[in-house]
Amino acid sequence: MKTFGPYQHRGRWRILIRQGSEQRVRSFGTEAEAKAEIRRLRIEAHKQAGLPVGKAIEAYAEQLRRNGLRERSIATTRYRLRKIFEPILSVPLATVSPVRAKELYTKVEGSVDSRRNILNQARTFCRRAKENGWTDSLLLADVKGEGKRRCGKQKLTVDESRKFLAACLKLAASDNPKERTAGVGAAMALVFGMRASEITSLQVRDLDASGTVIRITRAKSQSGIRSLQVPEWFRSYLGKLAEGKVSTDLLVGHDRTWLHRRVREICRQAGITEAPPHGLRGTHADLALMAAATPLSVSKALGHESLTTTYRHYADEGITQRQEHERAMECLSPPISTASN
């Protein structure tokens, strides 16, 4: 059975119900009534057809694909949904109760961050499932994440940042292509504050001809699509990385796992705290604020939609507060000394 509409006709709202070669029309006084009936009919159809949870997840993934979500993000979503619903993938979604869904979530293992991420994506899936008429229950709506999230990753200090960058540039100046790529790729996380996925998805064409601007066109969100100025001292390193490649070749040519390994290796070589690429992203934010960059410009450079995200997970808001306090203290005039008689 398929339903179409609602369509407005002579002051009323119609829906078309087609089943095989037969079709019928029903009329309602309001659009809300017509939509409610469509939702009820679709739920009933899915109950009869027995749409399994596994197929519902795949249908949801296809919707995300049509909406333009990247394949890597779609794969992550499918993985997280299966972490919850693995035991009932063959069970009709319309027959799953809120109690059963909550019970499945309580059995999910992992860190606080991991379980909360899984819950957030599962809630979105369940909400969309109800909107699509795959079920008449809003699953997981009353389930709350447990524990406190860890905000931010391990960062480097100013001195550690200098040592890390020096180690990166030493590799970047090497005649060995593998070492050169590792040095430049790792340095980009600190120099630009890019995500690991943004670094590894850069193409040669994203670097302009003079090497002054690098464009991030394959980002996590719309706000992540941005252009960043390349420091003059770093342009030659990027230029060497692009030599001999066509415009559509990957600039770095490796995946995120490779970059994570290289960054940690370079930290060990430099004798400093081991930080992941995301930690260098936070370090970049702190260093920019220390250099008197405005919080908004830092947030835009990181590709964030709001300052809330920047401060919650990356930048140290105390840096801005201390600078504001120091400026306020500079406005105070010294006391006037009185000459003694």
N, C-alpha and C positions, 0 to 999 in steps of 0.2 A: 504494500500500500504506500502511495505517495500523496503528499499534501502540498498544495500551492496556495499562495496568498499571504495575508488577506488583501482583497481588492475592493476599493470603494465603488459602490454602484447605487445610484439613486438614494443617497443618504444612509445607506446601510453598508455593512462589510461582509464580503463573500469569501468563502474558501472553497477550493476545488479538491475533491477527494477522488483519486484514481486508483483503482484496484484491477489489475489485469486489463481487459478491454472495456471494463465498465468505469463510468465516472459519474459523480453526483456533486451537486452544489448545495452548500448550506449558507444561510444568511444570518447575520447577527447585528444587534443594534449598535454595538461599539467595537472599535478596533481591538480593545483589550480582551473582550469576550472572544473574538475570533482567534486571537493569538493564543489564548488559553486553551481553546479547543484544539488548535493545531498541535500544541505541546502535548495535550492529553492523548491525542491520536497517535502521535509519534512514539510516545512512551509505551503505549499499548502495542504498537507495531513491533517495537524493539523487544518487549517482553515475549511476544509470540515468536519472533525470529530468534530470540535468545542471543543477542549480540554479546559475545564473550568479552571479558575485561581486556584480554590481550589484543583483540581486534579493535576495541575502542581506543586503546593506547596508540595503535598504528594509525587509526583514523585521525586522532588528535595530532599526531606527528605530521601527518599530511597537511592538516590545516595550518600548522606552524610553518611548514615549507611554503605553502601558498602565500603566507603573510610575509615571506622574505627572510625568515630566520635562517641563520647559517647552519650547514649540516653538522658541524661540530657541536653546536648548541643543541640541536635536535637530538643528536646521539646522547648527550648528557642528560637531557630530559627523559628520554626513553629509559636510560639506565636507572635513573632515580625512581621513576614510577614503578619499574619492575622490582626494585628493592622492597617496595611495600607490597605490591600485588602479585608477586611471583607465585604464592600458593594457590591463587584463584584465577589464574589467567584464562582458564577454560570455562569459568563460571559466568553465566549471564550477568552483566553489570547491573541490570534492573532489579536483580534479586539480592544484591549485596546491601546489607543493612548498615546504618551508621555505627552500630555497636561492633559489627564484624570488621569494618574498616578501621575503627579505633584500635581494636585488638591487634590487627595486623601491624599498625604503626608502632605499637608498644614493643613489638618483637624486633624492630629494625635496630641493628647494631651500628656503632660508629661514634665519632666524636660529636660534641654538642653542635658544632658548626655543620657537620655533615648531616645530622638528623634534622636540623632546622631547615637546611636547604632542601632536603627531600620533602619535608612537610609542606613547605611553601609551594613547591612545584606540584605536589599532589593536590593541594587545595585548589590551585588554578585549574588543574585537569578536571577535578570533580565539579567545579563551578561551570566549566565549559560543557561538561557532560550533561548537566541538567539543562543548560540553555539549549543544547542540541536535541534534547528530548530522549537521550539515551537512558535516563533514569529519572524517577520523580523524587529522589532523595538527594539532599545536599550533604555528601559524605565529608567527614573530617572537619566540618565547620566549627565544632566545639572543642577540637583538640588544640591544646596549647603546647608550644615548644618548651622543653625543660632545660634548665641550666643557662649559664651566661655565655654569650658569644665572646670569642677572642677577637678583639678589634685590632687590626693591623698585624703585620709580619715583622720579623726581626730586621732592624735597621742597622746602618753603620753610623759611627760618629764622624765628625768632620775629618779627623786625622785618619781614620780607617778608610774613608772615602778617597782621600788623596792616595793612600797606598794601593787601594783597589784599582783606581784609575791608572796609576803608574804601571801596575802589573798588566793591565789590559793593553795599554799602549805599547808596552814592550813586546807583547805577542803580536799586536797589530802591525808592528814594524818588521816582523819576521819574514824571511823568504819562503817559509813553509806555508802553503795555502791554508792548511787546516788550522795552524796556530793563528794565522792572520784573521781568518774568519771568526775563530773563537774570541779573540781579543776585541774585535770591532763589535760583534754581536753582544757580548757581555757589557761592553762600555755603553752601548745604546740604552740599556735599561737605566743606567744612572744619568747619562747625559740628557736624555729626552724624557725619562719617566714613563716610557711606554710599557704596556702590558707585554708579557712574553708572547702571547698569540699575535699581537700587532707586529712585533719585531720579526717573527718567523713567517708572517704572511706578506711582508713587504716585497714588492716587485721592483725591478730596476727602474721601470717607468715612473715609480713613485718619487724618485729622486730627480729633481729638475736638472737641466743640462749643466748649469753652473755649480750645482751641488750646494746651493744656498738654502733650499727649502726641501723638506721631506713631507710627503702627504700620507696620512693614514686614511685609507678609503675602505678598508675591510675591518670594521670596528664592532665592538660588542653592542653598541647602541648608536642612535643617530647623533647624539652629542659627542660620540667618540670619533666621528669623522672630522678631521682637523688637519691643519698645516702647521708645521713647526720649523722655526728658524734653526739652521745648522750652524753651530759655532765655527768661526773661520779656521781655527786650529784643527777641527775634526773633519773638514771637508775632504782633505786628501785621503784620509783613511777610508771613507765611504767610496770615494772615487776608485781606489784600487780594488775595492770589493766588487764594484760593478764592471770592471774591465773584462772584456771578452765575452760578456753576456748580452743576450738580446733583451729587448724592453720588457717582455713578459716573463723572463726568468725570475726566480726568487732571489732576492738580494743576499740573504744568508744561506738559504738552501737546506735548512734543517728544521726539525720540529721543536715543540716546546720542551719536551723531555731532554733533548740534547742541550738546549739553552740552560735549563735548570742545573744540569750536571756541570756544564762549563763554568757557570757563575760560582758554584760552590767550590769547584777545583781552584779557581783563581783566588778565591778568598783564602783557601788553605795555603796556596803558594805565597800569598802576600802576608801570611801570618796574622790574619785578622779574624774577627767573628764571622762565622758562616751565615750568609744571608741569601734568601732566594731572590729571584728577579723582582717579585712583588715587594720585597723589602727594600730593594734599590729604588723602586718607584716611590715608596714613602720617604726614603732618604733624599731623593731628588726634590720632593715637595718641601722638606725641612730646609734644605740648603737654599732653595729659591726664596723662601720666606726670610731666612737669615740675610740674604743679599738684598733685602728690601723690596722683593717682588710683592705685588698686591695679592691678597688671598684669592680674589676673583680670577686674576690672570693665572695663578697656579692651578686653580680648579679647572679652568678652560684648557690649559696645557695637558692636564691629565685626562681630559675627555669626560668630565663629570657633568651631570645635569644640575647639581647644586653644591653649595659649600658644605652642606651637612655631610654628604658622602666623603668629601675631602678631609674634613676634620675628624670624622668618626673612624675612618679606616687608614688614613695616610699621614696627613700633616699634623704636627703638634701645635694646637691652637695657642699654647702657652708662649710660643715664639712671638706671635703677633701681639699678644697681651703685654709681654715684657717690653717689646719695642715701643708700644704706645705709652707705657709707663715711663720709659726712658725719655721719650720726646716731651712728655709732660714735665718731667723733672728739669729738663734743659731750659724750659720756659721760666723757671724761677730765677729771680735776680739775686746775686750775692748780697749779703747784708752790708750796709754802708758803715765803714769804720769811722769812729770818732777820734780825732786826735786828742791825746791826753794833754792836760795843761801842765 
